[in-house]
């Protein structure tokens, strides 16, 4: 009997969520078998497009978005794959910076499902299915550049099916220890699994675990590290910054505009552009920096500030940015996963928060509002409201009322992609159900 496939994207996504017994199931064997059945161009010699793969604890999304914008400014046609999404699955798969259509995704899903089922069925996770869909769509496109963001770790992530021509590891810090290991060295080794023999790697942090450098040396990868082969420096007036690189050739850009996005990530994107040989002038680079924005990364919508910071490294950066802003009466909304280092996330932010609201999230992986409230209060924070409903609607109404009362000037939303997506959903007036953070 011929299989009956879903007719719309929402039904397909429901189908994907039921396919596999585990939400996160690292390993390449199953997904590689399906990729082979689809005859996807996984090796460099099988495709015309350049591939840049991005791994790291934090900074992947902003570095990818900036790199994409630089490539487009240089005249490249781009294809990008990121995860998770905020409001629409299509955000994950983009051509020339625009989400692809439902029809294109559904067509890719049909091809994958046919390949998955025959000759013998192979189980795929939601993320594996989504990754294959991106590769199917990119393979049929005329893109010059594929930008692929690793979902979790690197070595065993489905994105690592593809041989990369140029890799970047943005940062390595403690997160997802249950899957990646308990130390920075162990996590670094997992992320370094995306490296390929002789292919360049950009390291977007001044401090990298020895395991990353060791893997690069063993594979003969040319290394371009922040603080060594390239550098950035803020001007004394703090209104501009400069970037310079020693390799692949000496290059320097002065008086670049300040961005809400981290300078380390801006500098890393410029190094990727230099290694790719894109021809860009000062005006083009400055325009990219001025205009590039990223959902959920220091994103300001009126009195709302949204940031997906969900581990200590990201929380320290967020606290640094808050310390540089004008003092305000700031209300924080926190929703977080149960496996996070909550104390490590909360401690750097406590001095910059006047009061707290905590919320449940629509996933079994999340902390309850009561657990979050207990943690905040244990560290000395004042909790005004516990949102127990998964939709976040009551929490949103409470936050709006607090802003309208004049008691608070700003609401900081952070702790998880889910938390940010939940509030974006209500801020946008969307009627669609929030399901953004399914990996």
C-alpha positions as CSV (number, residue, x, y, z in Angstrom):
1,X,0.0,0.0,0.0
2,X,1.3,3.5,-0.9
3,X,2.0,5.6,2.2
4,X,-0.3,8.6,2.9
5,X,1.7,11.8,3.6
6,X,0.5,14.8,5.5
7,X,-0.8,17.6,3.3
8,X,0.4,20.7,5.3
9,X,3.5,21.8,7.2
10,X,1.9,21.8,10.6
11,X,0.7,18.1,10.2
12,X,4.2,17.2,8.9
13,X,5.8,18.7,12.0
14,X,3.4,16.8,14.3
15,X,4.4,13.6,12.4
16,X,8.1,14.4,12.9
17,X,7.6,14.8,16.7
18,X,6.1,11.3,16.9
19,X,8.8,9.5,14.7
20,X,11.5,8.8,17.3
21,X,11.5,7.7,20.9
22,X,14.1,10.3,22.0
23,X,14.0,14.1,21.4
24,X,17.9,14.2,21.4
25,X,19.6,11.1,20.1
26,X,23.2,11.9,19.0
27,X,24.8,9.7,16.4
28,X,25.3,9.6,12.6
29,X,24.6,6.1,11.6
30,X,20.8,6.3,11.0
31,X,20.8,9.7,9.5
32,X,23.8,8.9,7.2
33,X,21.9,5.9,5.8
34,X,19.0,8.1,4.8
35,X,21.3,10.7,3.4
36,X,23.0,8.0,1.2
37,X,19.5,6.9,0.0
38,X,18.9,10.5,-1.0
39,X,22.3,10.8,-2.7
40,X,23.1,14.0,-0.9
41,X,26.4,15.7,-1.8
42,X,28.1,15.3,1.6
43,X,31.7,15.5,0.4
44,X,33.3,18.6,-0.9
45,X,34.1,17.1,-4.3
46,X,30.4,16.3,-4.8
47,X,29.2,19.9,-4.8
48,X,30.0,23.4,-6.1
49,X,29.0,25.3,-3.0
50,X,31.4,26.2,-0.2
51,X,30.4,25.0,3.2
52,X,31.0,26.8,6.5
53,X,30.1,24.9,9.6
54,X,29.6,26.6,13.0
55,X,29.9,24.9,16.4
56,X,30.2,26.4,19.8
57,X,28.6,26.8,23.2
58,X,27.4,30.4,22.5
59,X,27.7,32.8,19.6
60,X,26.9,30.4,16.7
61,X,23.7,32.2,15.6
62,X,25.0,35.7,15.6
63,X,28.3,34.7,13.9
64,X,26.3,32.8,11.2
65,X,23.9,35.7,10.6
66,X,26.8,38.2,10.3
67,X,28.7,35.9,8.0
68,X,25.7,35.4,5.8
69,X,25.2,39.2,5.6
70,X,28.8,39.7,4.6
71,X,28.6,37.0,2.0
72,X,25.5,38.5,0.5
73,X,27.1,42.0,0.4
74,X,30.0,40.4,-1.6
75,X,27.5,39.0,-4.1
76,X,27.3,35.4,-2.9
77,X,24.0,33.4,-3.0
78,X,23.6,31.9,0.5
79,X,21.8,28.9,2.1
80,X,21.7,28.7,5.9
81,X,20.5,26.2,8.4
82,X,20.0,27.1,12.1
83,X,18.1,25.8,15.1
84,X,15.9,26.0,17.0
85,X,13.3,28.4,15.5
86,X,11.2,30.9,17.4
87,X,7.8,31.1,15.8
88,X,7.9,29.3,12.4
89,X,9.8,26.2,11.4
90,X,10.8,27.9,8.1
91,X,13.1,30.2,10.1
92,X,15.6,27.2,10.2
93,X,16.0,26.9,6.4
94,X,16.8,30.0,4.5
95,X,17.9,30.9,1.0
96,X,19.5,34.4,0.6
97,X,18.5,35.2,4.1
98,X,14.8,34.5,3.6
99,X,12.9,31.5,5.1
100,X,11.9,29.0,2.4
101,X,8.3,28.3,1.6
102,X,6.1,25.6,3.2
103,X,5.8,24.0,-0.3
104,X,9.6,23.6,-0.6
105,X,9.9,22.1,2.9
106,X,7.0,19.7,2.3
107,X,8.5,18.5,-1.0
108,X,11.8,17.8,0.9
109,X,9.9,16.0,3.7
110,X,8.2,13.7,1.1
111,X,11.6,12.8,-0.4
112,X,13.0,12.1,3.0
113,X,10.1,10.0,4.2
114,X,10.2,7.9,1.0
115,X,13.9,7.3,1.4
116,X,13.5,6.6,5.2
117,X,10.8,4.0,4.7
118,X,12.4,1.9,1.9
119,X,13.8,-0.6,1.5
120,X,13.8,-0.9,5.3
121,X,12.4,1.7,7.7
122,X,14.9,3.9,9.6
123,X,13.9,6.0,12.6
124,X,14.9,9.7,12.6
125,X,14.6,12.3,15.3
126,X,12.9,15.7,14.6
127,X,16.3,17.4,14.3
128,X,17.7,14.7,12.0
129,X,14.7,15.0,9.7
130,X,15.0,18.8,9.7
131,X,18.7,18.7,8.9
132,X,18.1,16.4,5.9
133,X,15.4,18.7,4.7
134,X,17.8,21.6,4.7
135,X,20.4,19.5,2.8
136,X,17.8,18.4,0.2
137,X,16.7,22.0,-0.4
138,X,20.3,23.3,-0.5
139,X,21.4,20.6,-3.0
140,X,18.7,21.7,-5.4
141,X,19.5,25.4,-5.0
142,X,22.0,27.6,-6.8
143,X,23.6,28.8,-3.6
144,X,27.3,29.5,-3.6
145,X,27.6,29.1,0.2
146,X,26.0,26.8,2.7
147,X,26.1,28.0,6.3
148,X,25.4,25.1,8.7
149,X,24.9,25.6,12.4
150,X,25.6,22.5,14.6
151,X,22.6,21.7,16.9
152,X,24.4,20.1,19.8
153,X,28.1,19.4,20.2
154,X,29.6,18.6,16.9
155,X,31.1,15.1,16.4
156,X,27.8,13.3,16.6
157,X,25.4,16.0,15.5
158,X,23.5,15.4,12.3
159,X,24.9,18.5,10.6
160,X,28.3,16.8,10.8
161,X,27.2,14.5,8.0
162,X,28.6,17.2,5.7
163,X,32.3,17.7,5.1
164,X,33.0,21.4,5.8
165,X,35.4,23.5,3.8
166,X,35.8,26.0,6.6
167,X,34.9,25.5,10.3
168,X,34.4,27.8,13.2
169,X,34.2,27.0,16.9
170,X,32.9,30.2,18.6
171,X,33.3,29.3,22.3
172,X,33.6,26.3,24.5
173,X,32.0,26.4,27.9
174,X,29.9,24.1,30.2
175,X,26.5,23.3,28.8
176,X,24.6,20.1,27.9
177,X,27.1,18.1,30.1
178,X,24.8,15.1,30.1
179,X,25.5,14.7,26.3
180,X,28.9,16.3,25.8
181,X,30.9,15.7,29.0
182,X,31.6,17.3,32.4
183,X,34.7,19.4,31.5
184,X,35.6,22.0,28.9
185,X,38.2,19.7,27.5
186,X,35.6,16.9,26.9
187,X,33.1,19.4,25.4
188,X,35.9,20.9,23.2
189,X,36.8,17.5,21.9
190,X,33.1,17.0,20.9
191,X,32.9,20.3,19.1
192,X,36.3,19.7,17.4
193,X,34.6,16.7,15.7
194,X,33.5,19.0,12.9
195,X,37.1,19.6,11.8
196,X,38.3,18.0,8.5
197,X,41.9,17.2,7.5
198,X,43.7,20.2,6.1
199,X,40.6,22.5,6.3
200,X,41.0,25.9,8.0
201,X,39.3,26.5,11.4
202,X,38.5,29.8,13.0
203,X,38.5,29.9,16.8
204,X,36.3,32.7,18.0
205,X,37.6,32.9,21.6
206,X,40.9,33.9,23.1
207,X,40.8,30.8,25.3
208,X,40.2,27.4,23.8
209,X,40.6,23.9,25.4
210,X,43.7,22.0,24.6
211,X,41.5,19.3,23.1
212,X,40.4,21.7,20.3
213,X,44.0,22.8,19.4
214,X,45.2,19.2,19.6
215,X,42.6,18.0,17.2
216,X,43.4,20.8,14.8
217,X,47.1,19.9,14.9
218,X,46.5,16.2,14.4
219,X,44.4,17.0,11.3
220,X,46.7,19.6,9.9
221,X,44.1,22.3,10.0
222,X,45.3,25.9,9.6
223,X,44.2,27.7,12.8
224,X,43.0,31.3,13.0
225,X,42.3,32.3,16.6
226,X,41.0,35.5,18.1
227,X,43.8,37.2,19.9
228,X,46.5,35.6,17.7
229,X,45.8,35.6,14.0
230,X,43.1,38.2,14.2
231,X,42.0,40.8,16.8
232,X,39.5,43.5,17.6
233,X,39.8,46.6,19.7
234,X,37.3,49.3,20.8
235,X,38.3,52.9,20.2
236,X,38.9,55.1,23.3
237,X,35.6,56.9,22.7
238,X,33.8,53.5,22.7
239,X,31.7,54.6,19.7
240,X,33.7,52.6,17.1
241,X,36.0,49.6,16.9
242,X,38.7,48.2,14.7
243,X,39.5,44.8,13.3
244,X,42.8,43.5,12.0
245,X,44.1,40.2,10.8
246,X,47.6,38.9,10.1
247,X,46.4,35.9,8.0
248,X,45.6,34.9,5.3
249,X,47.0,38.3,4.5
250,X,47.5,41.5,6.5
251,X,44.2,43.5,6.7
252,X,42.7,46.1,8.9
253,X,39.4,48.0,9.2
254,X,39.0,51.1,11.3
255,X,36.1,53.1,12.7
256,X,33.6,50.2,12.4
257,X,30.2,50.9,14.1
258,X,29.3,49.3,17.4
259,X,26.6,46.6,17.3
260,X,24.4,45.0,19.9
261,X,26.0,41.7,18.9
262,X,29.2,40.6,20.6
263,X,32.4,42.0,19.1
264,X,34.1,38.6,19.3
265,X,31.4,37.2,16.9
266,X,31.7,40.2,14.6
267,X,35.4,39.8,14.4
268,X,35.1,36.1,13.8
269,X,32.6,36.7,10.9
270,X,35.1,39.1,9.3
271,X,37.8,36.5,9.6
272,X,35.6,33.9,7.9
273,X,35.0,36.5,5.1
274,X,38.7,37.1,4.7
275,X,39.4,33.4,4.5
276,X,36.7,33.0,1.9
277,X,38.2,35.7,-0.2
278,X,35.1,37.8,-0.4
279,X,35.8,41.3,-1.8
280,X,34.3,43.9,0.6
281,X,35.0,47.5,1.2
282,X,34.7,49.6,4.4
283,X,31.3,51.0,3.5
284,X,29.8,47.5,2.8
285,X,31.2,46.1,6.1
286,X,30.0,49.0,8.1
287,X,26.5,48.8,6.6
288,X,26.3,45.0,7.4
289,X,27.3,45.7,11.0
290,X,24.7,48.6,11.3
291,X,21.8,46.7,9.8
292,X,22.3,43.1,11.0
293,X,19.9,42.1,13.8
294,X,19.2,38.7,15.3
295,X,16.0,37.5,17.0
296,X,16.5,36.9,20.7
297,X,20.1,38.2,21.0
298,X,20.0,41.6,22.8
299,X,16.8,42.2,20.8
300,X,14.9,45.3,21.9
301,X,11.2,45.8,21.2
302,X,10.2,49.0,23.0
303,X,10.6,48.4,26.8
304,X,11.2,44.6,26.1
305,X,14.7,43.2,26.0
306,X,15.0,39.6,24.8
307,X,18.0,37.4,25.0
308,X,18.3,33.6,24.8
309,X,21.1,33.5,27.4
310,X,20.7,30.1,29.1
311,X,24.2,29.2,30.5
312,X,26.7,30.9,32.7
313,X,28.9,32.1,29.8
314,X,26.0,33.8,28.1
315,X,24.7,35.2,31.3
316,X,28.0,36.9,32.1
317,X,28.0,38.6,28.7
318,X,24.4,39.7,29.2
319,X,25.2,41.1,32.7
320,X,28.2,43.0,31.1
321,X,25.9,44.6,28.6
322,X,23.3,45.5,31.3
323,X,26.1,47.1,33.4
324,X,27.0,49.4,30.5
325,X,23.4,50.6,30.1
326,X,21.6,53.4,31.9
327,X,20.2,52.3,35.3
328,X,16.5,51.3,35.0
329,X,13.9,49.6,37.1
330,X,14.2,46.2,35.4
331,X,11.8,43.3,35.8
332,X,13.2,39.9,34.6
333,X,11.2,37.0,33.2
334,X,13.0,33.7,33.6
335,X,12.0,30.3,32.2
336,X,14.7,27.6,31.9
337,X,15.5,24.0,31.3
338,X,16.0,21.7,34.3
339,X,19.5,20.6,33.3
340,X,21.0,24.1,33.4
341,X,23.3,25.6,36.0
342,X,20.7,28.0,37.3
343,X,22.9,29.4,40.1
344,X,25.6,30.1,37.5
345,X,23.1,31.8,35.2
346,X,21.4,33.9,37.9
347,X,24.4,35.2,40.0
348,X,25.9,37.6,37.4
349,X,22.5,39.0,36.6
350,X,21.1,39.6,40.1
351,X,22.7,43.1,40.6
352,X,20.9,44.4,37.5
353,X,17.4,43.1,38.2
354,X,14.9,44.9,40.4
355,X,12.4,42.0,40.7
356,X,11.6,38.7,39.1
357,X,8.8,36.8,37.3
358,X,9.3,33.1,36.7
359,X,7.4,30.9,34.2
360,X,6.7,27.3,33.3
361,X,7.5,26.3,29.7
362,X,5.7,24.0,27.2
363,X,8.2,21.2,27.4
364,X,8.8,18.4,30.0
365,X,12.5,19.4,30.0
366,X,11.8,22.7,31.8
367,X,12.0,23.7,35.4
368,X,8.7,24.3,37.1
369,X,7.9,27.9,38.1
370,X,8.1,26.9,41.8
371,X,11.6,25.5,41.3
372,X,12.7,28.6,39.6
373,X,11.2,30.9,42.2
374,X,12.9,28.9,45.0
375,X,16.3,29.3,43.3
376,X,15.9,33.0,42.7
377,X,14.8,33.6,46.3
378,X,17.6,31.5,47.7
379,X,20.0,33.9,45.9
380,X,18.3,36.9,47.3
381,X,16.0,37.9,44.4
382,X,12.4,39.1,44.9
383,X,9.8,37.0,42.9
384,X,6.6,38.9,42.1
385,X,4.8,36.3,40.1
386,X,4.8,32.6,39.3
387,X,3.5,31.6,35.9
388,X,2.3,28.0,36.1
389,X,0.6,27.8,32.7
390,X,2.7,26.6,29.8
391,X,1.3,29.1,27.2
392,X,2.8,32.1,29.1
393,X,-0.3,34.2,28.4
394,X,-1.0,35.1,32.0
395,X,2.6,35.9,32.6
396,X,2.6,38.2,29.5
397,X,-0.5,40.0,30.8
398,X,1.2,40.5,34.2
399,X,4.3,41.9,32.6
400,X,2.3,44.3,30.4
401,X,0.4,45.6,33.5
402,X,3.6,46.2,35.4
403,X,5.0,48.2,32.6
404,X,1.8,50.2,32.1
405,X,1.7,50.9,35.9
406,X,5.1,52.7,35.7
407,X,6.6,50.6,38.4
408,X,9.1,49.2,36.0
409,X,10.9,50.7,32.9
410,X,12.0,47.5,31.2
411,X,11.3,43.7,31.0
412,X,14.3,41.4,30.4
413,X,13.2,38.1,29.0
414,X,15.8,35.3,29.1
415,X,16.7,31.8,30.1
416,X,15.7,29.7,27.1
417,X,14.7,29.9,23.4
418,X,11.3,28.8,24.7
419,X,11.0,31.7,27.0
420,X,11.9,34.3,24.3
421,X,9.6,32.5,21.8
422,X,6.7,32.5,24.3
423,X,6.9,36.3,24.7
424,X,7.5,37.0,21.0
425,X,4.4,35.0,20.4
426,X,2.3,37.2,22.6
427,X,4.0,40.4,21.5
428,X,3.3,39.6,17.9
429,X,-0.3,38.8,18.5
430,X,0.2,35.4,16.8
431,X,-2.5,32.8,17.1
432,X,-0.1,29.9,16.4
433,X,1.0,27.6,19.1
434,X,4.6,28.1,20.3
435,X,6.7,25.0,19.6
436,X,10.0,26.7,18.7
437,X,12.6,24.9,20.7
438,X,12.1,21.3,19.6
439,X,15.7,20.4,18.7
